[in-house]
């Protein structure tokens, strides 16, 4: 029996909000991680590198939205992602998101990238197909989430 298709779901820490399920899964994603090193000056020698800390991971991907066949304005779907940048008045900050996709096991040997807990750091919306009246029906969203904490708190669906 074939495995069922798992779509990316994004839950937030806003009370009463429903998880966002993407229309189409991305064909790829990128995880960036890094450490910070600085030169320590010495009077008689070349500088020595000193480790000064780790950076937070980022998750980047392109999300595809298409409402052409249903003849709907695609912005009703893309707006859900754009709203992740808005400040929630109860929290006084944008929401923290838990992105889940596929096997959520972070134990070896899987060492999965999901769930990823972070904030939406950047969003670029590209509308690429329109109805004759100018209503967009297809969009590509480039998103980058930044890890919220080093030991993540999961928001369960």
C-alpha positions in Angstrom: 0.0 0.0 0.0 1.5 3.4 -1.0 2.3 5.9 1.7 -0.1 8.8 2.1 1.0 12.2 1.0 2.0 14.5 3.9 1.5 18.2 3.2 3.5 20.8 5.1 1.5 22.2 8.0 2.3 25.4 9.9 0.8 25.8 13.4 1.2 29.0 15.5 1.3 29.8 19.2 -1.8 32.0 18.7 -4.7 30.7 20.7 -7.6 29.4 18.6 -5.7 29.6 15.3 -6.0 26.7 12.8 -2.9 25.2 11.3 -2.1 26.3 7.7 -1.8 23.4 5.2 0.1 24.4 2.0 -1.6 23.6 -1.3 1.5 22.0 -2.8 4.7 20.7 -1.1 7.9 22.4 -2.2 10.3 20.5 -4.5 13.2 21.4 -2.2 14.1 23.3 1.0 17.3 24.7 2.5 18.5 24.6 6.1 21.3 27.1 6.9 23.4 26.8 10.1 26.6 28.5 11.1 29.0 29.3 13.9 30.7 32.7 14.6 34.4 33.1 14.9 36.4 36.3 15.5 40.1 37.1 15.1 41.8 37.7 18.5 44.6 40.1 17.9 48.1 39.3 19.3 51.0 41.7 19.4 53.7 39.4 18.1 51.7 36.8 16.1 49.0 36.4 13.5 45.5 36.6 15.0 44.0 33.5 16.4 40.5 32.5 15.7 38.2 32.2 18.7 34.8 30.6 18.7 32.2 33.2 19.9 28.9 31.3 19.5 26.5 29.6 17.2 23.9 31.2 15.0 20.3 30.1 14.8 19.3 27.8 11.9 17.1 29.1 9.1 14.7 27.1 6.9 14.0 28.4 3.4 11.7 27.2 0.7 9.4 28.2 -2.1 5.7 27.6 -1.7 3.5 27.3 -4.7 -0.2 28.3 -4.7 -2.6 27.8 -7.6 -6.3 28.5 -7.5 -6.8 28.7 -11.3 -9.1 25.7 -11.6 -11.3 26.8 -8.7 -11.4 30.4 -10.2 -10.6 31.9 -6.8 -8.3 34.8 -5.8 -5.1 33.1 -4.8 -4.5 35.8 -2.2 -7.0 34.1 0.2 -4.3 31.4 0.6 -1.2 33.5 0.4 -2.6 35.9 3.0 -2.5 33.1 5.6 1.3 33.0 5.1 1.7 36.8 5.0 -0.2 37.1 8.3 2.6 35.2 10.0 4.6 38.5 9.8 1.8 40.5 11.6 2.1 41.4 15.3 -0.5 39.6 17.4 -1.9 42.1 19.9 -2.1 39.6 22.7 1.5 38.5 22.3 3.0 41.8 21.2 5.0 40.0 18.6 4.4 37.9 15.4 3.6 34.3 16.1 6.0 31.5 16.6 5.4 28.7 14.1 5.9 25.0 14.1 6.5 23.7 10.6 5.8 19.9 10.3 6.3 17.7 7.2 6.7 14.0 7.0 8.5 11.9 9.6 8.9 14.1 12.7 11.6 11.9 14.3 14.6 14.0 15.2 16.4 10.9 16.7 19.3 9.3 14.9 19.4 7.9 12.3 16.7 10.2 10.9 17.9 13.5 12.5 14.9 15.1 10.7 14.8 18.8 9.9 11.1 18.8 10.9 9.4 19.9 13.0 11.1 23.2 12.7 10.1 25.8 15.3 10.7 29.4 14.3 9.4 32.8 13.2 8.8 33.9 9.6 11.7 36.2 9.0 11.2 37.1 5.3 8.5 36.6 2.7 8.6 37.4 -1.0 5.3 37.0 -2.9 5.4 36.6 -6.7 2.0 36.5 -8.5 2.5 34.8 -11.8 -0.9 34.1 -13.4 -4.0 36.3 -13.5 -7.6 36.2 -14.7 -8.7 38.6 -17.4 -9.9 41.1 -14.7 -6.4 41.1 -13.0 -7.2 38.8 -10.1 -4.2 36.7 -9.3 -4.7 32.9 -9.4 -1.2 31.6 -9.1 1.7 32.6 -6.8 5.1 31.6 -5.6 6.1 32.5 -2.1 9.7 32.5 -1.0 9.8 32.1 2.8 12.6 32.0 5.4 12.0 30.9 8.9 14.5 31.6 11.7 14.9 29.1 14.6 13.1 30.5 17.6 15.0 28.8 20.4 17.9 26.4 20.4 15.8 23.9 22.4 12.5 24.2 20.5 9.0 24.2 22.0 6.6 22.3 19.8 3.2 23.6 19.0 1.0 20.5 18.6 -1.9 20.4 16.1 
